[in-house]
């Protein structure tokens, strides 16, 4: 059972590092920003702020 667990962890570790980990956080932010951009007066300003925050999350070196 331990060998099976170690093999699963060995295959999952590369997926949890780097770009994928930040995409898990930034993609929902970008979707939320797209939804907010529909709001008439302040939508584009809020979308730009959320997009800037998502870019900052993408730049985090993991």
C-alpha positions, 0 to 999 in steps of 0.5 A, a space after each residue: 500500500 505504501 508503494 502505491 501511495 508513493 507512486 501516486 505522489 511521485 506522479 502528482 508532484 510535478 502537476 502541483 508545482 509552478 504554473 499549474 498551482 498559480 493557474 488554479 488561483 488566477 483562473 477563478 479570479 479572471 472569470 470573476 473579473 469577466 463577470 464583474 465587467 458586465 456591471 455598467 459604470 464600474 465594471 471595467 475598472 473592477 475588471 482591470 483591478 482583478 486582472 492586475 491581481 491575477 497577473 501578480 499571482 501568475 508572477 509568483 515564483 513557485 
